[in-house]
Structure formats: C-alpha cells, structure tokens
Amino acid sequence: MRKTIVLILSLALTSHGASAAADEAAAKKVAADFSAAWNRGDSAAIAALYAADAVVTGPDGKTARGRNSIEGMFATDLRDKAGSRMTLSANEFRELGNAGMVWRCDWKLSGLKGPVPTVSGTGLAVLAASKDGWSIVEDLAALTPPAPKAPAKGSSHGHDHGDGGHDHGAGGHQH
C-alpha cells in the first residue's frame, strides 16, 4: 500500500511539473506573439491574444474592456507610435490552479519619435486556459519613470553660475 501511495504521488508531481513547463512555454509564446504583432503593426493579432471579455489598462492609465475595445486601443497606440519596436521579456509565471496563471514581464518600446525615443515598464497579466489555448483576461502595464539626470559637473544644485559651484553662505546665492 505504501509503495502505491508513493508511486501515485510521484506521478502526480511529475505530471504537474510537465504541465507547468508546458504552461510556461505557452505563456512565453503569447509574449512572443504579442511582440511580433506589435512590430508588424497588427492590432487585430494583438487583440486575438485576449479573451472576449478581457480588461487592459495601459501605462497611460486608459482602460479597454472587451476584445473590440482592446483592438481599438492598440490600433490607436500603433498609429501614434508608428515604427516603434516592442521587446517583451516574460520573466515570471505563477500557476493559479489548472486553468490560470499570472505572468510578470518587462517591456521596452524603442524607435519612438520625439524627445524620448525609448520607454520601458513592467506588466502583470492573468492568463486563462481554454479549449483554444491560453488567452489574456487581465493586463496591467506600468511605465518605469526615467532616471533623474545627474547635475552637470562643477555645478551646485544642478545650476552653474560661473563660479565653480562655490557655497555663498547661509543667505543663498549672493552676487
């Protein structure tokens, strides 16, 4: 009896490990498909990765509910960010039973026009399994703020007054 219990437990753990690896591979495929669709400018392919009733909140705080709204949101993003390139790194996966997982990622958007050519951030998505495979049901993206600029060499408080950044006493800058 004891050998049977050990064997059953061993088989359960082995199949769970194989399932977890397959689920992680499927989630990584969703990440790769998302990046590829973005880089092609294909909002319909991006929306197809989401469940019909999914919710997406972008880094700008705007929220889209439902696949049609999600496609419209990404169509606008792709138009506004034409020519940009998406890199999505699927970093961490946590299973939620047999039918779901949480996926944490880092993303980077490069090739933007304007004063900031690259932005990056993190994302958290909930994926659900269905007969058709995995789809995103909840997606939240956050923008990583740019690092503050270092003060120019030889300046005081980031301002160079031509005096080598000398302290002018407790009264502040006196000229």
Contacts in CASP RR format, 6 or more apart in sequence:
PFRMAT RR
TARGET T0000
AUTHOR 0000-0000-0000
METHOD contacts of the structure
MODEL  1
MRKTIVLILSLALTSHGASAAADEAAAKKVAADFSAAWNRGDSAAIAALY
AADAVVTGPDGKTARGRNSIEGMFATDLRDKAGSRMTLSANEFRELGNAG
MVWRCDWKLSGLKGPVPTVSGTGLAVLAASKDGWSIVEDLAALTPPAPKA
PAKGSSHGHDHGDGGHDHGAGGHQH
19 98 0 8 1.000
20 95 0 8 1.000
23 93 0 8 1.000
23 95 0 8 1.000
23 100 0 8 1.000
23 101 0 8 1.000
23 129 0 8 1.000
23 134 0 8 1.000
24 93 0 8 1.000
26 133 0 8 1.000
26 134 0 8 1.000
27 90 0 8 1.000
27 93 0 8 1.000
27 101 0 8 1.000
27 103 0 8 1.000
27 127 0 8 1.000
27 134 0 8 1.000
28 90 0 8 1.000
30 49 0 8 1.000
30 90 0 8 1.000
30 103 0 8 1.000
30 127 0 8 1.000
30 134 0 8 1.000
30 135 0 8 1.000
30 136 0 8 1.000
31 88 0 8 1.000
31 89 0 8 1.000
31 90 0 8 1.000
31 103 0 8 1.000
31 105 0 8 1.000
32 88 0 8 1.000
33 45 0 8 1.000
33 49 0 8 1.000
34 46 0 8 1.000
34 49 0 8 1.000
34 86 0 8 1.000
34 88 0 8 1.000
35 86 0 8 1.000
35 87 0 8 1.000
35 88 0 8 1.000
36 45 0 8 1.000
37 43 0 8 1.000
37 45 0 8 1.000
37 46 0 8 1.000
37 49 0 8 1.000
38 46 0 8 1.000
38 74 0 8 1.000
38 78 0 8 1.000
38 84 0 8 1.000
38 85 0 8 1.000
38 86 0 8 1.000
39 85 0 8 1.000
39 86 0 8 1.000
41 78 0 8 1.000
43 71 0 8 1.000
43 72 0 8 1.000
43 74 0 8 1.000
43 75 0 8 1.000
43 77 0 8 1.000
43 78 0 8 1.000
44 71 0 8 1.000
46 70 0 8 1.000
46 71 0 8 1.000
46 74 0 8 1.000
47 67 0 8 1.000
47 68 0 8 1.000
47 70 0 8 1.000
47 71 0 8 1.000
47 72 0 8 1.000
47 74 0 8 1.000
48 67 0 8 1.000
49 135 0 8 1.000
49 136 0 8 1.000
50 56 0 8 1.000
50 66 0 8 1.000
50 67 0 8 1.000
50 70 0 8 1.000
50 135 0 8 1.000
50 136 0 8 1.000
50 137 0 8 1.000
50 139 0 8 1.000
51 67 0 8 1.000
51 128 0 8 1.000
51 130 0 8 1.000
51 135 0 8 1.000
51 136 0 8 1.000
51 137 0 8 1.000
52 66 0 8 1.000
52 67 0 8 1.000
53 65 0 8 1.000
53 66 0 8 1.000
53 67 0 8 1.000
53 137 0 8 1.000
54 65 0 8 1.000
54 66 0 8 1.000
54 67 0 8 1.000
54 70 0 8 1.000
54 135 0 8 1.000
54 136 0 8 1.000
54 137 0 8 1.000
54 138 0 8 1.000
54 139 0 8 1.000
55 63 0 8 1.000
55 64 0 8 1.000
55 65 0 8 1.000
55 66 0 8 1.000
55 137 0 8 1.000
55 138 0 8 1.000
55 139 0 8 1.000
56 63 0 8 1.000
56 64 0 8 1.000
56 70 0 8 1.000
56 73 0 8 1.000
56 136 0 8 1.000
56 138 0 8 1.000
56 139 0 8 1.000
56 140 0 8 1.000
56 141 0 8 1.000
57 63 0 8 1.000
57 139 0 8 1.000
57 140 0 8 1.000
57 141 0 8 1.000
58 73 0 8 1.000
58 139 0 8 1.000
58 140 0 8 1.000
58 141 0 8 1.000
59 119 0 8 1.000
59 121 0 8 1.000
59 141 0 8 1.000
59 142 0 8 1.000
59 143 0 8 1.000
60 143 0 8 1.000
62 73 0 8 1.000
64 70 0 8 1.000
64 72 0 8 1.000
64 73 0 8 1.000
81 109 0 8 1.000
81 112 0 8 1.000
83 111 0 8 1.000
84 109 0 8 1.000
84 110 0 8 1.000
84 111 0 8 1.000
84 112 0 8 1.000
85 109 0 8 1.000
85 110 0 8 1.000
85 111 0 8 1.000
86 107 0 8 1.000
86 108 0 8 1.000
86 109 0 8 1.000
87 107 0 8 1.000
87 108 0 8 1.000
87 109 0 8 1.000
87 110 0 8 1.000
88 105 0 8 1.000
88 106 0 8 1.000
88 107 0 8 1.000
89 105 0 8 1.000
89 106 0 8 1.000
89 107 0 8 1.000
90 103 0 8 1.000
90 105 0 8 1.000
91 104 0 8 1.000
91 105 0 8 1.000
91 106 0 8 1.000
92 103 0 8 1.000
92 104 0 8 1.000
92 105 0 8 1.000
93 101 0 8 1.000
93 102 0 8 1.000
93 103 0 8 1.000
93 104 0 8 1.000
94 101 0 8 1.000
94 102 0 8 1.000
95 101 0 8 1.000
96 102 0 8 1.000
96 126 0 8 1.000
98 129 0 8 1.000
99 128 0 8 1.000
99 129 0 8 1.000
100 126 0 8 1.000
100 127 0 8 1.000
100 128 0 8 1.000
100 129 0 8 1.000
101 126 0 8 1.000
101 127 0 8 1.000
101 134 0 8 1.000
102 124 0 8 1.000
102 125 0 8 1.000
102 126 0 8 1.000
102 127 0 8 1.000
103 124 0 8 1.000
103 125 0 8 1.000
103 126 0 8 1.000
103 127 0 8 1.000
104 122 0 8 1.000
104 123 0 8 1.000
104 124 0 8 1.000
105 122 0 8 1.000
105 123 0 8 1.000
105 124 0 8 1.000
105 125 0 8 1.000
106 120 0 8 1.000
106 121 0 8 1.000
106 122 0 8 1.000
106 123 0 8 1.000
107 120 0 8 1.000
107 121 0 8 1.000
107 122 0 8 1.000
107 123 0 8 1.000
107 141 0 8 1.000
108 118 0 8 1.000
108 119 0 8 1.000
108 120 0 8 1.000
108 121 0 8 1.000
109 118 0 8 1.000
109 119 0 8 1.000
109 120 0 8 1.000
110 117 0 8 1.000
110 118 0 8 1.000
111 117 0 8 1.000
111 118 0 8 1.000
112 118 0 8 1.000
112 119 0 8 1.000
116 146 0 8 1.000
119 143 0 8 1.000
119 144 0 8 1.000
120 143 0 8 1.000
120 144 0 8 1.000
121 141 0 8 1.000
121 142 0 8 1.000
121 143 0 8 1.000
121 144 0 8 1.000
122 141 0 8 1.000
122 142 0 8 1.000
122 144 0 8 1.000
123 139 0 8 1.000
123 140 0 8 1.000
123 141 0 8 1.000
123 142 0 8 1.000
124 139 0 8 1.000
124 140 0 8 1.000
125 136 0 8 1.000
125 138 0 8 1.000
125 139 0 8 1.000
125 140 0 8 1.000
126 136 0 8 1.000
126 137 0 8 1.000
126 138 0 8 1.000
126 139 0 8 1.000
127 134 0 8 1.000
127 135 0 8 1.000
127 136 0 8 1.000
127 137 0 8 1.000
128 134 0 8 1.000
128 135 0 8 1.000
128 137 0 8 1.000
151 157 0 8 1.000
151 158 0 8 1.000
152 158 0 8 1.000
152 160 0 8 1.000
154 160 0 8 1.000
154 164 0 8 1.000
154 165 0 8 1.000
155 164 0 8 1.000
155 165 0 8 1.000
156 164 0 8 1.000
156 165 0 8 1.000
156 166 0 8 1.000
156 167 0 8 1.000
161 173 0 8 1.000
161 175 0 8 1.000
168 174 0 8 1.000
168 175 0 8 1.000
END
